[in-house]
Amino acid sequence: MKSSAFIEVPVRIPGSECRVLVGRGLIQLTGELVRETGLRGACAIITDDNVARHHNAAVQRSLEAAGYRVHVFIVPAGEKSKAMSVAEDLCDRMIAAGLDRSSFVVALGGGVVGDLAGFVAAIYQRGIPFVQIPTTIVAQVDSSVGGKTGVNARAGKNLIGSFHQPRLVLADTDTLRTLPDREYREGFAEVIKHAAIRDAAMLDELDPDAPRETLGPLIARNIAIKAAIVAEDEREQTGTRALLNFGHTVAHAIENAAGYGRFLHGEAVSIGLAAALQISQNKSGLSAAEAQRVRDKLAAFGLPLALTPDLDTETLLAAARRDKKFAEGQIRYVLSPKLGEAFVAEDVTEQDLRTAIESLRT
């Protein structure tokens, strides 16, 4: 294998060795690359019915060629699979298949599959290793790196979970070719978020019409932003990692209030970013021109910026109160004073949130 053909992104999390590779054709080398990590034994590929049609055969074939005994577990595509009942069922199926503490999990899919499979790996036999093979923009630039795993509760998104770092992440940009346009574009909400909080120059470089196969350097750039923030604050104890939640308080409330699956995650994040920009203008001095730059870029990728009339403000606020970003009843809200910078504010009130949400209706 010529590793020089791929971009390797350093991820330096103390005590959690993780190799991250970005490039074309990586899934054909899955078995060889997993073998290099030292993982042995049987493995469980956890994927969904959409991704399985396109990519499971190549991953399974590569793992088997490297000598692994492979079991494949397929869940329905969509946010509804990110549930405790699905995690429990997967654990039962893995037990029935004879997987033990020497086994490992391969998460093959987008953010839902990555979060679900990582959570299963975190709790199965008190924790077994896992590998991430993200197949969407959202998963490649964000959710596959950093070790957050989990499922949704009825009360809110990601309220049940664990920190469990992957051993290996393979971001194969060829998988992006099979994404429907809506699923492809929604991922750029997270890219635009990274630009807003850490890399303002990237904003002007984002091109909705760029060929998908050319996105390797952009994906690696975003992984590097995420990895650097996570390395500073893996478990959100100092507040640095919370910066990645820019726009997510309102986004998670939208997903919960609308019913999981109605909005794609990136679509909800886009609307949440619009709210965060409004509060940043009102509370931290973000200029109207800079806020508009971000809104314009979101719109260029066909992402929504307004709420639908059926999403009541009080319902969204009630959902937001249950979010993990509330600490001891207080809002921990991320603001941007200027593009490329962000901080966790202590003075954002529920009325500020209400005003911002109402602004999304015009």
C-alpha positions in Angstrom: 0.0 0.0 0.0 1.3 3.4 -0.9 0.2 5.6 2.0 1.6 8.6 0.2 -1.5 8.4 -2.1 -3.6 9.5 0.8 -3.7 12.4 3.2 -3.0 11.4 6.8 -4.4 13.8 9.4 -2.7 13.9 12.8 -5.1 13.2 15.7 -3.3 13.6 19.0 -5.6 12.6 21.8 -3.7 11.5 24.9 -4.1 7.8 25.5 -6.3 7.3 22.4 -4.3 6.3 19.4 -6.3 7.0 16.2 -5.1 7.0 12.6 -7.1 9.1 10.1 -6.7 8.7 6.3 -8.4 10.7 3.6 -8.4 9.9 -0.1 -9.8 7.9 -3.0 -10.0 4.1 -3.0 -9.5 3.5 0.8 -12.3 1.1 1.3 -10.6 -1.4 -1.1 -7.7 -1.4 1.4 -9.8 -1.7 4.6 -8.5 -5.1 5.6 -4.8 -4.2 5.1 -5.2 -0.9 7.0 -7.1 -2.5 9.8 -4.4 -5.2 10.1 -1.8 -2.4 10.5 -3.6 -1.2 13.6 -3.0 -4.6 15.3 -6.7 -5.5 15.5 -7.4 -9.2 15.5 -10.3 -11.6 15.7 -13.8 -11.4 14.2 -15.5 -8.1 13.3 -19.0 -6.8 12.9 -19.7 -4.4 10.0 -22.7 -2.2 11.1 -24.2 -0.4 8.2 -27.6 0.7 6.9 -29.6 -0.6 4.0 -28.7 2.3 1.7 -25.0 2.2 2.2 -24.8 -1.6 2.2 -26.0 -1.7 -1.4 -23.1 0.5 -2.6 -20.1 -0.2 -0.3 -20.5 -3.3 1.9 -19.3 -5.8 -0.6 -16.0 -4.0 -1.1 -15.4 -3.6 2.7 -16.4 -7.1 3.5 -14.2 -8.6 0.7 -11.2 -6.6 1.8 -11.6 -7.6 5.5 -12.0 -11.3 4.6 -9.0 -11.2 2.3 -7.0 -9.9 5.3 -8.1 -13.0 7.2 -10.9 -11.5 9.3 -14.1 -13.4 10.1 -16.8 -10.9 9.1 -20.4 -10.6 10.3 -22.7 -7.9 8.7 -25.5 -6.2 10.5 -27.8 -3.9 8.5 -30.2 -1.4 10.1 -32.8 0.8 8.3 -31.4 4.0 7.0 -32.3 7.2 8.8 -32.3 8.9 12.2 -34.8 6.5 13.7 -32.2 3.8 13.8 -30.2 5.9 16.3 -32.2 4.5 19.2 -31.5 2.5 22.3 -33.7 -0.3 21.1 -31.6 -0.7 17.9 -28.4 -0.7 19.9 -29.8 -3.4 22.1 -30.9 -5.5 19.2 -27.4 -5.2 17.6 -25.8 -6.3 20.8 -28.1 -9.4 20.9 -27.3 -10.2 17.3 -23.5 -9.9 18.0 -23.8 -12.2 21.0 -25.7 -14.7 18.9 -22.9 -14.5 16.2 -20.3 -15.4 18.8 -18.5 -12.0 18.8 -16.4 -11.6 22.0 -14.1 -9.2 23.7 -11.4 -9.8 21.1 -13.7 -8.7 18.3 -14.1 -5.2 16.8 -16.8 -3.1 15.1 -16.6 -1.4 11.7 -19.0 1.5 11.3 -19.8 1.8 7.6 -22.1 4.8 6.8 -23.0 8.3 7.7 -23.3 10.0 11.0 -26.2 7.9 12.3 -24.4 4.7 11.6 -21.2 6.0 13.1 -22.8 7.2 16.3 -24.8 4.0 16.7 -22.0 1.6 15.8 -19.6 3.5 18.0 -22.0 3.3 20.9 -22.5 -0.4 20.4 -18.7 -0.9 20.4 -18.5 1.3 23.6 -21.0 -0.9 25.6 -20.5 -4.4 24.1 -18.5 -6.6 26.5 -17.7 -3.4 28.4 -16.0 -1.9 25.3 -14.4 -3.3 22.1 -12.4 -1.4 19.5 -14.0 0.1 16.4 -13.2 1.5 13.0 -15.0 4.4 11.3 -15.6 4.3 7.5 -17.7 7.5 7.0 -19.6 7.8 3.7 -21.1 11.3 3.9 -19.7 14.8 4.2 -21.1 15.2 7.7 -19.5 12.0 8.9 -16.2 12.6 7.1 -15.6 16.1 8.4 -17.3 15.9 11.8 -18.9 12.9 13.4 -16.4 10.2 12.6 -13.6 12.0 14.5 -13.6 12.9 18.1 -15.0 9.8 19.9 -18.6 11.0 20.6 -20.9 8.0 20.2 -24.5 7.7 21.2 -28.2 7.4 20.4 -31.2 9.7 20.8 -33.7 9.7 23.6 -37.3 10.6 23.2 -36.5 13.8 25.1 -33.6 14.9 22.9 -30.7 14.2 20.6 -27.6 12.3 21.7 -28.7 12.2 25.4 -27.5 8.6 25.7 -23.9 7.9 24.8 -20.3 7.5 25.6 -16.9 8.8 24.6 -15.2 6.0 22.7 -12.4 6.9 20.3 -12.1 4.9 17.0 -8.9 3.1 16.3 -8.9 4.0 12.6 -10.9 6.4 10.4 -11.0 5.9 6.6 -12.6 8.8 4.8 -12.9 7.5 1.2 -14.0 10.4 -1.0 -15.1 8.0 -3.7 -18.1 7.1 -1.4 -19.4 10.6 -1.9 -20.3 9.9 -5.5 -23.2 7.7 -4.4 -24.8 10.3 -2.2 -28.1 11.9 -3.4 -27.7 15.6 -3.8 -29.7 16.5 -0.7 -27.5 14.3 1.6 -24.4 15.6 -0.1 -25.2 19.3 0.3 -26.4 19.0 3.9 -22.9 18.1 5.0 -21.5 21.5 4.1 -23.3 23.1 7.0 -20.7 21.5 9.3 -17.9 22.7 7.0 -19.3 26.2 7.0 -19.5 26.0 10.8 -15.8 25.1 11.0 -15.0 28.1 8.8 -17.1 30.4 11.1 -15.4 29.3 14.3 -11.8 28.6 13.2 -10.9 29.2 9.5 -12.6 32.2 8.0 -10.5 32.0 4.8 -12.1 28.6 4.0 -15.5 30.3 3.6 -14.6 31.9 0.3 -13.0 28.7 -1.0 -16.2 26.6 -0.7 -17.6 25.9 -4.2 -21.0 24.1 -4.5 -20.1 22.9 -7.9 -16.7 21.5 -7.1 -16.3 17.8 -8.3 -16.9 15.5 -5.4 -13.7 13.5 -6.2 -11.6 16.6 -5.6 -12.7 17.2 -2.0 -10.0 15.2 -0.2 -7.9 18.3 0.8 -11.0 20.1 2.0 -12.1 17.2 4.0 -8.7 16.8 5.5 -8.6 20.5 6.4 -11.9 20.2 8.3 -10.8 17.0 10.1 -7.7 18.8 11.2 -9.9 21.6 12.7 -12.1 19.1 14.5 -9.1 17.0 15.7 -7.2 20.0 17.1 -10.2 21.2 19.1 -10.9 17.7 20.4 -7.3 17.2 21.4 -7.5 20.3 23.6 -10.7 19.2 25.3 -11.7 15.6 24.6 -14.6 15.4 27.1 -15.8 19.0 27.1 -14.4 19.8 30.4 -12.7 23.2 29.6 -15.2 24.6 27.1 -13.0 24.4 24.1 -14.8 21.4 22.5 -18.1 23.2 23.1 -17.1 25.6 20.3 -18.0 22.8 17.9 -21.6 23.3 19.0 -21.9 26.6 17.2 -25.5 26.6 15.9 -26.3 23.2 17.4 -28.5 24.3 20.3 -31.3 25.4 18.0 -30.5 22.6 15.5 -31.0 19.8 18.0 -34.2 21.4 19.2 -35.5 21.5 15.6 -34.6 17.9 15.0 -36.4 16.8 18.2 -39.5 19.0 17.8 -39.9 18.2 14.1 -39.5 14.4 14.7 -36.2 12.7 13.9 -35.7 12.3 10.2 -37.8 15.1 8.9 -34.8 17.4 8.7 -31.4 16.1 7.8 -28.8 17.0 10.5 -27.1 19.5 8.3 -30.3 21.2 7.3 -31.2 21.7 11.0 -27.6 22.9 11.6 -28.0 25.5 8.8 -31.1 27.0 10.5 -29.4 26.8 13.9 -26.4 28.7 12.4 -28.7 31.4 11.3 -30.0 31.7 14.8 -26.4 31.7 16.2 -25.4 34.4 13.8 -28.3 36.6 14.9 -27.4 36.2 18.6 -23.7 36.8 17.8 -24.7 40.1 16.1 -26.8 41.1 19.1 -24.5 39.9 21.9 -20.9 39.7 20.7 -20.5 42.3 18.0 -20.4 40.1 14.9 -20.9 42.5 12.0 -24.0 42.3 9.8 -21.7 41.9 6.7 -19.9 38.9 8.2 -23.1 37.2 9.3 -24.5 37.7 5.8 -21.4 36.1 4.3 -22.2 32.9 6.2 -25.8 33.0 5.4 -25.0 33.5 1.7 -22.7 30.5 1.7 -25.3 28.3 3.3 -27.8 29.4 0.7 -25.3 28.7 -2.1 -25.4 25.1 -1.0 -29.2 25.0 -1.0 -29.5 24.8 2.8 -32.5 26.3 4.6 -32.3 29.4 6.7 -35.9 29.8 7.9 -38.2 27.8 10.1 -41.4 26.2 8.9 -44.6 27.7 10.4 -45.5 24.5 12.3 -42.4 24.6 14.5 -43.7 26.6 17.4 -41.2 28.8 19.3 -42.2 27.6 22.7 -41.9 23.9 21.6 -38.4 24.6 20.3 -37.4 26.3 23.6 -38.7 23.4 25.6 -36.6 21.0 23.4 -33.6 23.3 23.8 -33.9 23.2 27.6 -33.4 19.4 27.5 -30.2 19.7 25.4 -26.8 18.7 26.8 -25.6 22.3 26.2 -27.7 23.5 29.1 -25.6 23.1 32.3 -27.4 23.4 35.7 -30.3 25.1 33.9 -28.1 27.7 32.3 -27.5 28.1 28.6 -24.0 27.4 27.4 -24.3 29.1 24.0 -21.5 29.5 21.5 -21.1 33.0 19.9 -18.8 34.3 17.2 -17.5 37.9 17.6 -15.9 37.7 14.2 -15.5 35.0 11.6 -12.8 32.5 12.5 -13.3 33.0 16.2 -15.8 31.7 18.8 -16.4 31.5 22.5 -18.8 30.0 25.0 -21.0 32.9 26.3 -22.4 33.0 29.8 -24.9 35.8 29.3 -27.2 34.4 26.6 -30.8 34.4 28.0 -33.8 32.4 27.0 -35.2 35.6 25.7 -32.2 36.0 23.4 -33.0 32.5 22.1 -36.7 33.3 21.6 -35.8 36.5 19.7 -33.4 34.6 17.4 -35.9 31.8 16.7 -38.6 34.4 15.9 -36.1 36.1 13.5 -36.0 32.8 11.5 -39.6 33.2 10.4 -38.9 36.1 8.1 
